[in-house]
């Protein structure tokens, strides 16, 4: 689940349209994986919200965070009654939208609390941003209509 939280946090903070910033943060985490306890390893200038998300990835590579995060995200949505919406984002065709309250149900209060703590964004702001960004991001990260492997995911960002 840490990969899912990191993915959601990065999408909420930067938005998929800024995927270059997401790649920088995740790339910096991989390069600095041995930097020592408590280090976020975010590239210079990436402090604040993006830098605070570093601890969730735990030094994992970009492909691992994306593929694992997507897998965990889709599974969580299935378990919490929003599997059809999540599947529409993965498969070719139109993406189903979710209202913030539906997204809150699918993500769960524990993940929202973690995201709020790490990003400094309110629950309402997180839900607003994610309901706007998540369908497009998942759609773009699953161009083959299926969840990507770690190698495929690393090439998508």
Secondary structure, 3 states (H helix, E strand, C coil): CHHHHHHHHHHHHHCHHHHHHHHHHHHHHHHCCCCCCCCCCCCCCCCHHHHHCHHHHCCCCHHHHHHHHHHHHHHHHHHCCCHHHHHHHHCCCCCCCCCHHHHHHHHCHHHHHHHHHHHCCCHHHHHHHHHHHHHHHHHHHCCCCCCCCHHHHHHHC
